[in-house]
Amino acid sequence: MQKNRLRHLGSLAATLGLLAATPALAGPDIQHWVADTGARVYFVESRALPMVDIQVDFAAGSALDPADKAGLASLTRALLDAGTATLDEQAIADRSADIGARIGGSTDSDRASLALRTLSSDSERKAAVALAAELLAHPSFPQDILERERGRGIAALREALTQPASIAARSFSPAVFGEHPYGQVSTEQTLGAITRDDLVRFHRTHYVAQRASVAIVGDVSRTEAAAIAQQLTADLPRGATPVPPAAPRQPTAAELRIAHPSAQAHILLGLPGMAREDPDYYSLLVGNYVLGGGGFVSRLTREVREKRGYAYSVYSYFAPQQVAGPFQIGLQTRGSQIDAALQVVRETLAGFIAEGPSEAELQAARDNIINGFGLRLDSNRKILDHVAMIGYYGLPLDWLEAYPQHVAAVTAEDVRDAFARRVRPEHLVTVVVGGDGDNAAANGAASDAANGTVR
C-alpha cells in the first residue's frame, strides 16, 4: 500500500515537473462573434503577408446524403463554382485569375467547405469576396456539368474498384459503421440517381447561414473581417441550426475477406473511436502515438515490421468527427503472411490495452507531440485549418494554446483506462482485401517443388 502511494506521488511529481517545464504556446488570438446573418465568425489578424485566407464551412457533409443518393453532398459542393445566374464556368475561372484569387473546397462526412485565398488590397479582396458570395448563394448547377462530373465520378469509382487499397477503404466504413450515416459510400447506382433538382434542394436546405462557420486569417482588421463574413452569408437563407447525427453503435467483431489477385493484402482493423469533443481525446491521442501513430518508434512498427518483417509500414490513428469517427489500424503484407501478421497486430494491441505505455514511451510521445505542434501553425493556411476546425466544432477559443498543457498532463494510467474502455476487441472489425496473387504463387512453387520443377 505504502509502495503504491509512493509510486503514485512520484508519478504525480513527474507530471507536475513536465507541466512546469512545458513552454507556453502563444496561440493565435482568435476573435469570435455571430454575424447579423446568424453565421458564426472566427478571426485571426495576421499582418505578415498581404494575403487573406477564408474558409466557410457548412453542416452539409456526406452524412446528410440520402442512402439511395450517396454522393449528393460531394456533387453539390463540386458544382458550386460551375456556374451562377450571370457567370458560366469559364467566366468564373477567368475572373478568379484576373483578381489573383484561389477558390477551392472540400467535403467530408460532417461538413462542406468553400475556401478562398486572396490579396488583401482593397480592390482585389472585395472582388474576390463578391465572387465567393455569389458562388455560395446563387449556384446554377448546370445540367451539362452535372452529367460531366457525375461521369467522371463513376469512371473514378470504376477505377478505384480495381485497386485493393480502395476496395479496403470503401469496405471498411460500412463494416464499422453499419447503417449509420458515416458508413455510407457512393456507388454507380447512387451517383446515377442524383438529379439537378436534388442538388438545388440540398443546397437550399443545408447551405444556410445558421449552418455556416466563417474562418478568416490574414491581413485585415476586425471591421474588415466582419464585413467579409457579412457579405459571404448575406444572401443565404437563414435556415435552421443543424442537428448532429446520433452516435454510432459499436459493431460486433467480424472479419471480412475480399478476394483480389494482388500479391499484397491490404488489411484494415477498427471501430468507431472518438468525437472531436471527447473527454478521452488527449489520452487516446497520446496513447495512439505509442501504439501506431509514431511511425518508426511505435509498438506496431517494432513488432510487425522490425522484428518480423511482415509489413513495410503499419499505422494506427483516430479520426475525430462530430460524433465518434473511426479508429483504424492499417498495413499491407504478402498474402501468405496474412494470418501471422494479423495475429501479431492483435496481440500487440491487446498487450497495449492491458499494459499501457511505459514511462519512457509516454515521455517520448508527449515530447514529440508538444515539440512538433508549432510546425502545425507555421503558415496562415495551417492556422486557418485549425481555426476553421475550432469554429465548426465549437471548441474553446484557447484550444490551440491549451493543447500542449493537455498533452503534458496525460499519464500512463489515463492511456490505459481510455484504451481499455474505448478500444475493445469484441467490437474490432477486420477487413482483408487481396493477397491471392501471393498465395497462388506460393501454391505454384510448392507444386513445382513436389514435381521437381524449377521456375
N, C-alpha and C positions, 0 to 999 in steps of 0.2 A: 504494500500500500504506500509506504513512505517512498519507496523507489519510484513508483509510478508518478507520485506527486512531484518528486524532484525532476523526473523526466519532463513532465508537463510544464513545470516552471522554467526549465531550461529551454524548451521549445518556444514558450511564450517570450522569453527574453531574447532569443534569436530573432523572432519575428519583429519584436519592437525595435531591435537594433537595425534590422533591414529597413523597416519603415523610416527610421531616423536618417539612415544613410541614403535613402532614395531621393534623388534630386526632384524638386517640384517642377512639373512641366507647366510652363506658362502657356496654357492652351489659348486658342484664339478667342477673342471676346465676341461671343455670339449674342446679337441683339434679336429679340423676338417680339412680334406684335401680330395682331389679326387685322387684315385689311378690311376696308368697308365692304368688300365683296363677300367676306366670310373666309377667304383663304388665309392660311397660317403662313407667316413670313419669318425667315431666319436669315440674318445678315451679318457678314463679317467684312469690315472695311480693311482693305489692303492696298496701300499706295505704291507698292514696289514696282509694279508694271502697269502700263496704260491699257489694262485689259479688265473685262468684267466676265465672270463665269456665272451662268444662271442655270438652274435646273428646276423644272416644275414637275412634281410627282403627283399622280392621281391614284386613288384607290380604284384601279382599273386593270388589275393583273389577270393572269390566266386562270386563277382560282375562280373567277367570275364567269368563265366560259360555260355555256350550256353543254351538258355532256355530249349531245349529238352534234355540237358545232365547236368542238375543241379546236383552238387556233384562232378564234374570233378576236380575242384581245390583241394578239400579236399582229393580225392583219389590220385591225383598226389603227394601231399605233404606226404600222409601216406605211399606211396611206395618208397620214396626217399631212405630209409635205408633198403629196402627189397632185394637189390642185385645190384651189378655192374658187369662189364665185367669180373672181376677177383675174386670177393667175393660174396658168397651167403649170405642169411640172417643170418645163424648160424655163419659163419665166421666173419661177421660184429659185431655180438654180442660178440663173443669171443675176438676179437681184442679190442673192447671198454673196456671190463672187464680187459684185460691184461694190458692196459695202464692207467687204472683208469679214463677213460673219460666217461662223461654222455652226450648222444646226444638225443635231442628231438626236438619239434617244434609244430607249430600250424597253423591254417588257420582261418582268419575271412573274412569279406566282402572285405576289402581293400588289405590285404597282406598275404603272406605265409612266414613262418619263419623256419629257422633251428637254433637251439640253441646248444651250446657246452660249457660244463664246464670241465676244465682240470687242472691238476697240472701245475705250471709254470716252473718246472725244464725243462731244455733244451730238453732232450730226450723224455720225456712224452708229452710235449707241441707240439713238432714238429710232433710226430707220430699222435697225436690227430688231429691236423690241416690238416695233409696229408689225414687222413681218411675222415674228413668232406669235404675236397675239392673234393675227389673222389666221394663221395655221391652226392654232388651238381652238378658236371659236367657230371658224367657218370652213372646215374642210369640205370638199365637194365629193370625195370618194368616187372618182371617175370609173365607170364600168369597165372600160378597156384596160385600165391599170390594175383594177381588181383581178381581172382574168389573167393578166400577165403575172402579177405577184403570186396569185394562187397557183398558177402553173409552175412557177419557179419553186414554190414551197413543196409542191407534190414531187417535182423532179428531185429536189434535195432530199426529201423523205425517202424516195425510192433508192437513192444512192446510199443514204445512211443505213438502210435496212440490209445492205450488203456488207457492212462493217461490224465486226463483233463488238467493238467498243461502243458503238452507237446502239446496237441491239441491247447490250447490257444496261446502258443508261436508260433507255426507253422502257425496259422491262422492270427496272429497279423501283421506280416511283409507284407504279400500280401495285407492285408486290408489297411495298412497305406501307403505302397509304390507303390501299383498297379503294373504296368508293368516295373517300374524302377528296375535296377539290384539288389538293396538292398531288393527287395520284393520277390526274387526267393527262393524257398525251394525245396529240393530234394524229389523225390517220388520213388516208386519201379520202375516205368517206366523209369524215367530219369537215375537212377543208372544202371538199366539193359541195357540201350542203350550204356553205356560207353565201349569202346574197348581199347585194349592196344595201338593201333595207336593214339587214342585220347590223351592218357597220354603222349606219345612221342611227339606229336605235341604241346600240351600245354606246356610241359617242354621246348622244343626248342624255343618256341615263347616268353615265359614270364620269364624263369629263365636265364636272361641275365644280363651282368654286368651293363648296363645302367639303369636297373630297380632295382639294388641292393643297399642296405644301410647296412653297416657293423658297428656294435657297439661292442666295446671292452672295458672291465673294468677289471683291475686287475694288477697283479704283473709282468708287462713287461715294457720295455722302449718304447719311441716313435718309435725308429728304429725297435724294435722287432714287435710292433703293425703294422707298415707299411708292414713289411714282411708277417705277418699273413694275412692281408687284401689282399695283392697282391696274395698270394698263394691260398686263398679261391676263388678268382674270375678269376685267370689267364686262366683257361681252359674253361671259359664260353664264349659263343658268346657275342660280344659287344652289339648287339641289338639296339633297339630304345628307346628313352625316353618315359615313359608311359604318356598317356593322361588320366586325371581324368574323372570319369563319370560326366554326366550332373547333375545339382542339381535336386532333386526330386520335383515334384509338390505337393502342399498341397491338400489333399483329401477333398472331400465333407463329412461333418459329417454324420455318419451312425452307426447303431448298428447291430451287428451280434450275434445271439444267436444260440448255437450249443447244441443239446441235449446230455446228458450223465447221467447215473444212479447214479453218485456220489451225496452224500448229500451236499458236499461243492461245491459252484460255484466258478470258477476261473475267475476273472474279470480283464481285461486289457483295459486301455484307453490311447490314444496317438496320435501323429502326427510326421512328420519329424521335428526335433528340431534344432540342430546346428552342424556346421562343426568344425573340430579340430582347424582351424584358423578362428575365428569368432569374429567380433568386440563386440558382446554381451556375449562373453564367461564367463567373470568373473561376470557380472551382473546376468546371468542365473544360474551360479554355486552357488553363494551366496543365491540368491532367492530360488533355489530349496532346499537348506538346511533347510530353514524355512518352505517351503511348505510340503515336504515329505522325504527329504534326511537326516534329522537329527534324525531319529529314534524316540525315545520316547518324544523328545521335539518338534517334528514337528506339524504343524497345522492339517494335515490329521490324525495323530495318536490321537491327542487330540479330534478331532471331531468324528472320526469314531470308534475308539476303546474305549477311556476313557469315553467319555460322553454317548455313545450309545451301546457299546459292540457289534458292528456289525462284527468286524474282530479282530483276534489276532494280525495281523500285516498288515500295509498298508504303501506303499512307493511310491516314485517318483524318477526318475533320468533322466539325459540327457546322451546319449552315443555318443559323438562327433566322427565323422568319416571323410573321405576325403571330402565328401560333407555331407549335413545335415543327421546325424544319428537320431535314434528315441528319442523322449521324451515319457516316459512311466509312468503311474500310475498303480499300481497293488495291488490287495487284494484278499482275499478269504472270503466268507461269506456263511451262510446257504441259501439254495435255496429259502426258504420262505422270506428271507430278501433282495433279490437281488435289487428290485426296491427302497426300502428305503435306502439301502447302497449307491446305485448309486446316488440318489438324494443328499445325504449328501456330497459325493465326488464332485459332480458337483457344488453344492452351495459353498463348501469350496474353490474350485479352482476359481470360479467366484469372490468370495469375495477377494481372494488374488490378483487376477489380477486387480481388481478395487482399492484396498486399498494399496497393497504392504505390506511390513513388518513394524511392529512397530520399534521404535528405539531400544527397548530392544531386540527384536528378531534379528534385524540386527547386533547389537553388539555381541550377543551370537554366531551368525553364523560366523561372521568374526573371533572372538576369537577362536572358535573351529577349524575352517579350518586352520588358521595360526598355532595354537599351536600343532595341530596333524600332520602338514606337515612333520616335522622331522622324524616321525616314518615311513614315506614312503621312506626314504633314509637311513635306518639304516643297510643295508647289500649291498654287491656288486650286488647281484641278483636284488634287488629293484632298485638300481642305474641303472643297465643295462636296466631294463624295461623302465625307463624314458629316458635314453639316446637313446635307440632304437626308442622310440616314437618321440623324438625331431628330430632325424636324418631322419626317414622315412617321417615325415610330413613337414620337412624343417622349424621347429620352430627356434626362436632365440637361440643362444648358451647360453644366460643368462636366459633362460626361468625359470629354477628352482630357480635361485637367485631372479628373479623379481616377482615370483609368490606371495609371502606374501604381497609385496607392492601393487600389483594389487588388491588383495583381500581386503586389508585395505582401498583402495580408493573407493570401491563401496558404493554408497549412496542408501537410500530408493527410491529416485526418479529414479536412474538408474535401479533398480529392477522393479519398476512399469512400466517404459517405455519399458524395454526389454520384460517383460511378456505380456504386452498389445499388442505389435507388433508381438510376436513370438508364443504365445500360445492362439490361437483364437478358441472359442467354435464352430464356423461354420466349422472348419476343424477337430474337435476331433472325432476320430474313437473309438468305444467301441466294445470289444469282450467279450462275456459271454459264458463260457463252463460249463455245468453241473448244479448241484443243483436239478436235477429231483428227486433224491432219497429222499431229504428232503421234497419236495413238495408232493411226493407220501405218505410219512409217515404222513405229516400234514393232507392230504385229508383223509387218512385212519382213523386217530384219530378223525377227525370231523365226519366221517360217523359212527364210533363206538359210539361216544357220542350221536349222534342223535338216534341210536338204543339201547342205554342203555348198550353197551358192554364195559367191562373194559379190557384193554390189560395188 
